[in-house]
Every structure is written in C-alpha cells, then in structure tokens.
C-alpha cells in the first residue's frame, strides 16, 4: 500500500512540474518494490524532466523489462532516443506503442518528429493530421 501511495504521489508531482520533490518518493518506491513497473516508469519521467537522460533511460528500460506492454515507458524510451538523435530507436519504440495502441497520440507525435528529423515534412504533416 505504501509503495502505491509513493508511486502516485511521485507521479502527481512529476505532472505538476515538481520532479525534484518527486524523485525521493519514487526512489523509495523502487526500493520498496523493485519489480513494480509503474514505479520505474514514474522515476524515469522525473529523471527525464530533470534532464538526467541516463537515469531516465535506465528507469524506463527497467519498466519495459518488467512489463513489455507498458506504453508510457515505451514513449519515455522513444523520447530519450529522439533527444539523443537516435531516430531509428525512437521510430521503433513508437511503432511498438502503435502496435499496442493504434490510436496513441504520443506515438503519432514521436513519429511526426522522426519524419521532421529526417526531412520528410510531408509525412510529418500527414502523421499530425492523422493525430
């Protein structure tokens, strides 16, 4: 019960742009229940928000390892890949999300960004229109 509370409080703080406050809550949640994917996902979101790409990548990878269908974690991995200029990896993760949730808006936005990065503006516009 405590773990769930920490994960939810941490996640709410991340969403409220208070990731520094969320970080200790989420680190504790991961320590209490290391096999709980949502704790790793929210920790990844907090670290990503704070600019810790390596820490965020590690947390998101663990969330995906624990739950391969965890859409938010795949979006996190895609976001990090895109920031690092790894458009192929970002595209792969977005396609994984689209396979799980064909109408996922975030996956479509990632794909549009991939198209823009590759200079294919027509495909990006098409993807955004679809979204």
Rosetta silent file (secondary structure, phi, psi, omega in degrees, C-alpha in Angstrom):
SEQUENCE: XXXXXXXXXXXXXXXXXXXXXXXXXXXXXXXXXXXXXXXXXXXXXXXXXXXXXXXXXXXXXXXXXXXXXXXXXXXXXXXXXXXXXXXXXXXXXXXXXXXXXXXXXXXXXXXXXXXXXXXXXXXXXXXXXXX
SCORE:     score description
SCORE:     0.000 S_00000001
   1 L     0.000  -43.884  179.444    0.000    0.000    0.000 S_00000001
   2 H   -60.840  -40.267 -179.474    2.824    2.404    0.891 S_00000001
   3 H   -60.871  -46.107 -179.807    4.510    1.699   -2.451 S_00000001
   4 H   -61.191  -40.969  177.823    1.357    2.555   -4.389 S_00000001
   5 H   -61.743  -45.744  179.877    0.984    5.781   -2.426 S_00000001
   6 H   -63.221  -42.637  179.455    4.592    6.760   -3.145 S_00000001
   7 H   -62.029  -45.136 -178.742    4.234    5.963   -6.866 S_00000001
   8 H   -69.199  -42.357  177.518    1.041    8.014   -7.124 S_00000001
   9 H   -64.180  -43.358  178.347    2.353   10.952   -5.102 S_00000001
  10 H   -62.524  -45.266  178.949    5.571   10.960   -7.093 S_00000001
  11 H   -61.523  -40.580  178.715    3.711   10.761  -10.388 S_00000001
  12 H   -64.697  -37.359  178.171    1.421   13.627   -9.397 S_00000001
  13 H   -68.831  -37.924  176.187    4.423   15.756   -8.523 S_00000001
  14 H   -61.160  -46.846 -179.786    6.055   14.998  -11.876 S_00000001
  15 H   -62.989  -26.601  179.294    2.855   16.029  -13.659 S_00000001
  16 L   -92.156   14.874  179.882    2.817   19.251  -11.596 S_00000001
  17 L    60.246   38.346  177.642    6.402   20.058  -12.701 S_00000001
  18 L  -123.722   50.652 -173.974    7.738   19.293   -9.218 S_00000001
  19 H   -65.051  -30.826  177.595   10.099   16.494  -10.216 S_00000001
  20 H   -62.060  -36.769  177.440   12.739   17.394   -7.626 S_00000001
  21 H   -73.988  -30.990 -177.626   10.180   16.679   -4.921 S_00000001
  22 H   -73.007  -33.827 -172.745    9.051   13.520   -6.700 S_00000001
  23 H   -52.514  -52.015 -179.476   12.496   11.979   -7.020 S_00000001
  24 H   -64.597  -33.054  178.174   12.986   10.803   -3.394 S_00000001
  25 H   -64.318  -44.282 -176.845    9.425    9.441   -3.266 S_00000001
  26 H   -74.390  -34.961  174.947    9.926    7.437   -6.443 S_00000001
  27 H   -62.737  -38.982  177.687   13.390    6.218   -5.476 S_00000001
  28 H   -67.220  -40.182  179.012   11.869    4.921   -2.247 S_00000001
  29 H   -61.259  -42.300  178.836    9.013    3.272   -4.176 S_00000001
  30 H   -65.478  -39.979  179.387   11.519    1.456   -6.392 S_00000001
  31 H   -65.510  -37.747 -179.320   13.499    0.364   -3.330 S_00000001
  32 H   -70.945  -38.241 -176.152   10.348   -0.968   -1.632 S_00000001
  33 L  -142.283   80.074 -174.466    9.076   -2.863   -4.654 S_00000001
  34 L   -65.575  -15.227 -179.336   11.737   -3.214   -7.361 S_00000001
  35 L   -98.364   19.840 -178.544    9.537   -5.419   -9.567 S_00000001
  36 L  -105.208  104.710 -174.560    6.778   -2.784   -9.937 S_00000001
  37 H   -56.254  -42.819 -179.557    6.951   -1.274  -13.427 S_00000001
  38 H   -59.165  -32.100  177.258    4.916    1.899  -12.675 S_00000001
  39 H   -64.443  -44.154  178.750    7.460    2.927  -10.022 S_00000001
  40 H   -66.236  -39.633  179.482   10.281    2.685  -12.558 S_00000001
  41 H   -61.335  -48.698 -178.801    8.194    4.488  -15.183 S_00000001
  42 H   -66.669  -34.413  174.822    7.424    7.426  -12.900 S_00000001
  43 H   -63.612  -41.292  176.510   11.053    7.551  -11.784 S_00000001
  44 H   -60.087  -42.907  179.696   12.026    7.697  -15.457 S_00000001
  45 H   -63.187  -41.863  178.719    9.613   10.583  -16.021 S_00000001
  46 H   -63.897  -46.063 -178.741   11.037   12.506  -13.056 S_00000001
  47 H   -66.588  -37.976  177.302   14.614   11.977  -14.182 S_00000001
  48 H   -62.654  -44.602  178.757   13.776   12.904  -17.763 S_00000001
  49 H   -60.337  -32.820 -179.606   12.124   16.102  -16.565 S_00000001
  50 L   -87.248    1.134  176.730   15.270   16.922  -14.580 S_00000001
  51 L    85.767    9.021  178.396   17.491   16.332  -17.620 S_00000001
  52 L   -89.194   81.623 -175.975   19.052   13.084  -16.383 S_00000001
  53 H   -63.936  -39.921 -179.578   18.821   11.157  -19.662 S_00000001
  54 H   -65.740  -44.499  178.026   20.960    8.256  -18.477 S_00000001
  55 H   -64.705  -40.225  178.825   18.954    7.814  -15.262 S_00000001
  56 H   -65.335  -43.548 -179.740   15.677    8.155  -17.141 S_00000001
  57 H   -60.537  -42.378  179.550   16.779    5.631  -19.783 S_00000001
  58 H   -63.784  -43.760 -179.210   17.714    3.127  -17.088 S_00000001
  59 H   -66.561  -45.069  179.057   14.392    3.550  -15.270 S_00000001
  60 H   -64.491  -39.741  179.066   12.303    3.297  -18.449 S_00000001
  61 H   -61.570  -39.140  178.569   14.272    0.251  -19.613 S_00000001
  62 H   -67.101  -39.584  178.124   13.545   -1.463  -16.318 S_00000001
  63 H   -61.952  -42.971  179.340    9.836   -0.635  -16.610 S_00000001
  64 H   -67.230  -37.934  178.107    9.744   -2.146  -20.120 S_00000001
  65 H   -62.096  -40.197 -178.963   11.697   -5.184  -18.912 S_00000001
  66 H   -76.022  -31.214 -178.186    9.148   -5.741  -16.153 S_00000001
  67 L  -147.337   96.346 -174.903    6.126   -5.061  -18.388 S_00000001
  68 L   -64.977  -14.423  179.047    6.738   -5.155  -22.139 S_00000001
  69 L  -100.229   14.234 -177.442    3.298   -3.676  -22.772 S_00000001
  70 L   -79.562   96.660 -173.187    3.835   -0.586  -20.635 S_00000001
  71 H   -58.621  -47.251 -177.383    3.029    2.106  -23.196 S_00000001
  72 H   -59.402  -36.642  179.020    4.185    5.105  -21.150 S_00000001
  73 H   -68.928  -38.917  176.534    7.601    3.525  -20.649 S_00000001
  74 H   -63.385  -38.992  177.184    7.960    2.883  -24.391 S_00000001
  75 H   -64.495  -39.902  176.478    7.092    6.551  -25.031 S_00000001
  76 H   -61.099  -45.200  177.590    9.755    7.525  -22.491 S_00000001
  77 H   -60.666  -42.503  179.464   12.345    5.372  -24.260 S_00000001
  78 H   -63.261  -41.882  179.938   11.311    6.939  -27.584 S_00000001
  79 H   -62.284  -42.962  178.930   11.624   10.466  -26.177 S_00000001
  80 H   -65.889  -44.511  179.108   15.110    9.800  -24.884 S_00000001
  81 H   -58.799  -43.492 -179.856   16.160    8.192  -28.153 S_00000001
  82 H   -63.528  -44.159  178.594   14.874   11.186  -30.084 S_00000001
  83 H   -61.078  -30.671 -179.851   16.713   13.631  -27.807 S_00000001
  84 L   -87.703    2.222  179.606   19.892   11.644  -28.397 S_00000001
  85 L    79.600   15.427  179.671   19.412   11.758  -32.156 S_00000001
  86 L   -94.292   73.167 -174.076   18.601    8.048  -32.361 S_00000001
  87 H   -64.927  -33.784  178.595   15.691    8.395  -34.762 S_00000001
  88 H   -62.834  -42.399  179.017   15.651    4.696  -35.670 S_00000001
  89 H   -67.098  -41.532  178.039   15.244    3.752  -31.996 S_00000001
  90 H   -61.322  -43.099  178.633   12.581    6.426  -31.472 S_00000001
  91 H   -63.517  -42.593  179.645   10.693    5.112  -34.507 S_00000001
  92 H   -59.737  -44.662 -179.859   10.977    1.522  -33.265 S_00000001
  93 H   -67.784  -40.091  178.119    9.514    2.440  -29.875 S_00000001
  94 H   -63.118  -38.902  178.337    6.716    4.496  -31.452 S_00000001
  95 H   -67.459  -35.160  175.407    5.835    1.557  -33.679 S_00000001
  96 H   -61.823  -43.905  178.922    5.760   -0.717  -30.629 S_00000001
  97 H   -64.287  -43.709  179.540    3.297    1.664  -28.999 S_00000001
  98 H   -62.003  -33.094  176.664    1.182    1.852  -32.158 S_00000001
  99 H   -67.481  -34.476  179.033    1.018   -1.952  -32.210 S_00000001
 100 H   -80.353  -39.905 -177.917   -0.252   -1.897  -28.622 S_00000001
 101 L  -138.733   90.253 -174.019   -2.485    1.152  -29.012 S_00000001
 102 L   -56.107  -26.147 -177.792   -3.104    2.070  -32.668 S_00000001
 103 L  -102.630   19.530 -176.609   -4.628    5.464  -31.820 S_00000001
 104 L   -68.414  118.067 -177.292   -1.967    6.581  -29.325 S_00000001
 105 H   -64.575  -41.987 -178.842   -1.431   10.311  -29.822 S_00000001
 106 H   -62.554  -38.827  178.219    2.032   10.387  -28.261 S_00000001
 107 H   -64.159  -39.367  178.990    3.287    7.682  -30.626 S_00000001
 108 H   -65.810  -38.217  177.792    1.980    9.679  -33.579 S_00000001
 109 H   -66.704  -41.955  175.748    3.765   12.800  -32.334 S_00000001
 110 H   -58.905  -45.827 -179.664    7.019   10.853  -31.936 S_00000001
 111 H   -62.802  -39.620  177.566    6.622    9.542  -35.481 S_00000001
 112 H   -62.255  -42.636  177.868    5.954   13.068  -36.781 S_00000001
 113 H   -63.723  -38.007  176.628    9.127   14.284  -35.058 S_00000001
 114 H   -61.960  -45.239  179.132   11.080   11.394  -36.580 S_00000001
 115 H   -61.767  -41.609  178.528    9.804   12.377  -40.025 S_00000001
 116 H   -62.482  -45.748 -179.868   10.777   16.020  -39.413 S_00000001
 117 H   -60.020  -30.649  179.792   14.256   14.990  -38.260 S_00000001
 118 L   -89.232    0.663  178.044   14.642   13.018  -41.478 S_00000001
 119 L    81.767   11.806 -179.031   13.467   15.964  -43.571 S_00000001
 120 L   -99.151   77.116 -174.860   10.226   14.305  -44.613 S_00000001
 121 H   -69.005  -32.065  178.970    7.845   17.159  -43.805 S_00000001
 122 H   -63.147  -45.328  177.701    5.009   15.806  -45.928 S_00000001
 123 H   -64.190  -37.718  178.426    4.948   12.565  -43.912 S_00000001
 124 H   -63.139  -45.044  178.647    5.140   14.571  -40.679 S_00000001
 125 H   -61.948  -40.903  178.826    2.147   16.694  -41.716 S_00000001
 126 H   -62.525  -43.952 -179.542    0.249   13.571  -42.669 S_00000001
 127 H   -64.179  -42.083  179.543    1.038   11.951  -39.313 S_00000001
 128 H   -69.109  -36.203  176.618   -0.059   15.064  -37.411 S_00000001
 129 H   -63.685  -38.601  177.625   -3.248   15.343  -39.450 S_00000001
 130 H   -64.299  -37.235 -179.736   -3.991   11.728  -38.564 S_00000001
 131 L   -67.848    0.000    0.000   -3.415   12.528  -34.898 S_00000001
